Amino acid sequence: MATLALGEAVIDAMIAKLANGLETRVAAINAAAGDGGLVVTPVGRDAMYFGGVTEIPSAPAAIVFQLPSDGEHEAEGPHSFVWLAEFGVAVVEEDYDRQRLARKLMRQIKAVVEVLWDDEPKESLADGAFHLQFIRDDPGPVQEPAQEGSFWRAMHVAIFRVRSHEG
């Protein structure tokens, strides 16, 4: 099925773009905040996961996944097949302080959106094969510390609509 193959290509392209640009964006956000570098970048592809992850060994981490489709995301354009789908990028963070955790998540998701949307090629992936549109961000659940002295853990998700370009 074409949608499954395209979904995998989009996730691979999103992970590659994040791995390439996230460190620079996070450094700029930390510098602008002026609070000593609160946010640390998920380190390369070892902290960026493709879809169905059940356990994250350490944070920060990013998980890129395709959202369920209602079946109406495929259409035929004047000259070719046009494919539409939605993808999420979940950022997982942890901290001993819940307020600092909230700030870290907001900055991480800002960096994710800026890299995927603003970095070259702007609003696109895979050399322009796919157009990205940022839709929204959603805070996720907060996991309380398992024991006194351990950290809070939470995630925040950025949602993107992805459309294939007519070829």
SVG drawing of the C-alpha trace seen along z (x, -y; Angstrom):
<svg xmlns="http://www.w3.org/2000/svg" viewBox="-12 -36 37 38">
<polyline fill="none" stroke="black" stroke-width="0.4" points="0.0,0.0 1.4,-3.4 0.5,-5.2 2.6,-2.9 5.6,-3.3 5.2,-7.0 4.8,-7.2 8.1,-5.4 9.8,-7.8 8.4,-10.8 9.4,-9.6 13.0,-8.8 13.2,-12.3 11.8,-14.0 14.4,-12.1 17.2,-13.1 16.2,-16.8 15.9,-16.8 19.3,-15.0 20.9,-17.6 19.4,-20.8 18.1,-20.3 21.4,-21.0 21.8,-24.4 18.2,-25.4 18.4,-24.3 21.7,-26.2 20.0,-29.4 16.9,-28.9 19.1,-28.4 21.2,-31.5 18.1,-33.7 16.7,-32.5 19.9,-33.4 19.5,-30.9 22.6,-28.8 21.4,-26.3 18.4,-24.6 17.7,-22.3 19.9,-19.6 19.5,-18.2 18.4,-14.6 21.8,-13.2 21.7,-12.2 19.8,-9.2 20.3,-7.3 17.7,-9.4 15.3,-9.7 12.9,-6.9 10.8,-5.7 7.2,-5.1 6.1,-2.4 8.3,-2.7 7.2,-1.2 10.1,-2.4 12.5,-5.3 15.7,-4.5 16.8,-8.1 15.6,-11.7 15.7,-13.9 14.3,-11.8 12.1,-12.3 9.7,-9.9 8.4,-10.5 5.2,-8.6 2.3,-8.7 -1.1,-9.4 -4.1,-7.2 -5.8,-8.2 -9.6,-8.5 -9.0,-7.1 -9.8,-10.4 -6.2,-11.6 -5.5,-10.3 -6.6,-12.2 -5.7,-12.4 -4.4,-15.6 -4.6,-16.8 -1.4,-15.0 -0.6,-12.6 -1.4,-11.0 -1.5,-13.4 -1.1,-12.0 -2.0,-13.7 -1.2,-12.4 -0.5,-13.7 2.6,-13.0 3.6,-13.7 6.9,-14.4 6.8,-13.6 9.6,-15.1 10.3,-13.3 12.0,-15.2 12.7,-14.7 13.7,-16.8 13.7,-16.9 11.7,-20.1 8.3,-20.0 8.3,-23.7 11.7,-23.4 10.4,-20.3 7.6,-22.4 10.0,-25.0 12.3,-22.3 9.4,-20.7 8.2,-24.1 11.7,-24.9 12.2,-21.4 9.0,-21.5 9.8,-25.0 13.1,-23.7 11.4,-20.8 8.9,-23.0 11.6,-25.5 13.9,-22.7 11.2,-20.9 9.4,-24.0 12.0,-26.8 15.3,-25.0 16.2,-24.5 14.4,-23.2 11.7,-25.4 8.4,-23.6 9.5,-20.5 11.2,-17.2 13.2,-14.8 14.4,-17.5 10.9,-18.9 9.0,-15.7 6.8,-16.5 5.3,-19.8 5.0,-20.2 2.4,-22.3 2.6,-22.7 -0.9,-22.2 -0.6,-22.3 1.3,-21.2 -0.2,-19.2 1.2,-18.7 1.3,-15.1 0.9,-13.3 3.3,-14.0 4.7,-10.9 5.3,-11.5 8.6,-10.4 8.6,-6.7 10.4,-7.5 11.6,-10.5 14.6,-12.2 13.9,-10.8 12.6,-12.9 9.4,-13.9 9.0,-12.8 6.7,-14.2 6.2,-14.6 5.0,-17.3 3.8,-16.5 4.0,-18.7 1.6,-17.7 2.3,-18.3 0.2,-17.7 2.4,-16.3 1.4,-16.4 3.2,-14.9 4.0,-17.2 2.5,-16.5 5.2,-15.1"/>
</svg>
